[in-house]
Amino acid sequence: MKGLGWLMQLLTGLALTFLVTYHFLITHIFGSLQLNEVVARFHELKAFYAVLVLVVVFHAFNGLKIITIELGKKSLSNLFYVAMVLATAYGLFLLFSI
Protein backbone atom coordinates (compact mmCIF):
# COMPACT_ATOMS: atom_id res chain seq x y z
CA MET A 1 0.00 0.00 0.00
CA LYS A 2 1.96 2.97 -1.26
CA GLY A 3 1.40 6.41 -2.64
CA LEU A 4 -1.84 8.29 -2.96
CA GLY A 5 -4.08 5.28 -2.23
CA TRP A 6 -2.41 4.75 1.13
CA LEU A 7 -2.58 8.45 1.99
CA MET A 8 -6.27 8.69 1.10
CA GLN A 9 -6.99 5.55 3.14
CA LEU A 10 -5.26 7.15 6.11
CA LEU A 11 -7.05 10.49 5.73
CA THR A 12 -10.49 8.95 5.25
CA GLY A 13 -9.87 6.68 8.24
CA LEU A 14 -9.09 9.71 10.39
CA ALA A 15 -12.12 11.55 9.00
CA LEU A 16 -14.32 8.53 9.76
CA THR A 17 -13.12 8.55 13.36
CA PHE A 18 -14.43 12.08 13.82
CA LEU A 19 -17.56 11.70 11.67
CA VAL A 20 -18.73 8.51 13.37
CA THR A 21 -17.97 9.95 16.82
CA TYR A 22 -20.00 13.07 15.99
CA HIS A 23 -22.84 10.92 14.63
CA PHE A 24 -22.83 8.81 17.79
CA LEU A 25 -22.83 11.88 20.05
CA ILE A 26 -25.67 13.69 18.29
CA THR A 27 -27.73 10.55 17.91
CA HIS A 28 -27.27 8.67 21.17
CA ILE A 29 -25.87 11.07 23.76
CA PHE A 30 -27.32 14.53 23.08
CA GLY A 31 -30.22 13.69 20.79
CA SER A 32 -33.58 12.18 21.41
CA LEU A 33 -34.72 9.00 19.71
CA GLN A 34 -38.31 10.15 19.26
CA LEU A 35 -39.37 9.86 15.63
CA ASN A 36 -40.22 13.55 15.07
CA GLU A 37 -36.88 14.70 16.47
CA VAL A 38 -34.93 12.07 14.53
CA VAL A 39 -36.56 13.12 11.24
CA ALA A 40 -35.99 16.83 11.99
CA ARG A 41 -32.33 16.21 12.91
CA PHE A 42 -31.87 14.10 9.77
CA HIS A 43 -33.17 16.91 7.54
CA GLU A 44 -30.98 19.46 9.31
CA LEU A 45 -27.85 17.34 8.88
CA LYS A 46 -28.25 16.08 5.30
CA ALA A 47 -24.97 17.67 4.25
CA PHE A 48 -23.20 15.92 7.13
CA TYR A 49 -24.69 12.56 6.14
CA ALA A 50 -23.79 13.16 2.48
CA VAL A 51 -20.16 13.68 3.50
CA LEU A 52 -20.37 10.58 5.70
CA VAL A 53 -21.67 8.51 2.75
CA LEU A 54 -18.89 9.79 0.47
CA VAL A 55 -16.14 9.09 3.00
CA VAL A 56 -17.46 5.64 3.96
CA VAL A 57 -17.87 4.51 0.35
CA PHE A 58 -14.44 5.79 -0.67
CA HIS A 59 -12.73 4.25 2.37
CA ALA A 60 -14.42 0.87 1.87
CA PHE A 61 -13.83 0.52 -1.86
CA ASN A 62 -10.32 1.96 -1.72
CA GLY A 63 -9.48 -0.60 0.96
CA LEU A 64 -10.87 -3.43 -1.18
CA LYS A 65 -8.93 -2.14 -4.20
CA ILE A 66 -5.71 -2.06 -2.20
CA ILE A 67 -6.29 -5.61 -0.97
CA THR A 68 -6.86 -6.91 -4.50
CA ILE A 69 -3.72 -5.16 -5.75
CA GLU A 70 -1.68 -6.67 -2.91
CA LEU A 71 -3.07 -10.10 -3.80
CA GLY A 72 -1.88 -9.64 -7.37
CA LYS A 73 -5.24 -8.97 -9.03
CA LYS A 74 -4.41 -5.52 -10.37
CA SER A 75 -6.72 -6.03 -13.36
CA LEU A 76 -9.73 -5.85 -11.01
CA SER A 77 -8.78 -2.46 -9.56
CA ASN A 78 -10.71 -0.50 -12.21
CA LEU A 79 -13.85 -2.43 -11.30
CA PHE A 80 -13.71 -0.85 -7.84
CA TYR A 81 -13.93 2.63 -9.32
CA VAL A 82 -17.13 1.67 -11.13
CA ALA A 83 -18.54 0.07 -7.97
CA MET A 84 -17.53 3.13 -5.95
CA VAL A 85 -19.38 5.49 -8.28
CA LEU A 86 -22.48 3.29 -8.30
CA ALA A 87 -22.50 2.90 -4.51
CA THR A 88 -22.03 6.64 -4.02
CA ALA A 89 -24.81 7.48 -6.46
CA TYR A 90 -27.15 4.98 -4.81
CA GLY A 91 -26.32 6.20 -1.29
CA LEU A 92 -26.83 9.86 -2.19
CA PHE A 93 -30.02 9.03 -4.07
CA LEU A 94 -31.43 7.30 -1.00
CA LEU A 95 -30.26 10.11 1.28
CA PHE A 96 -31.88 12.89 -0.73
CA SER A 97 -35.03 11.00 -1.70
CA ILE A 98 -36.19 10.93 1.92
ABEGO torsion letter per residue (X at the ends): XBEAAAAAAAAAAAAAAAAAAAAAAAAAAABBABAAAAAAAAAAAAAAAAAAAAAAAAAAAAAAAAAAAAAGBAAAAAAAAAAAAAAAAAAAAAAAAX
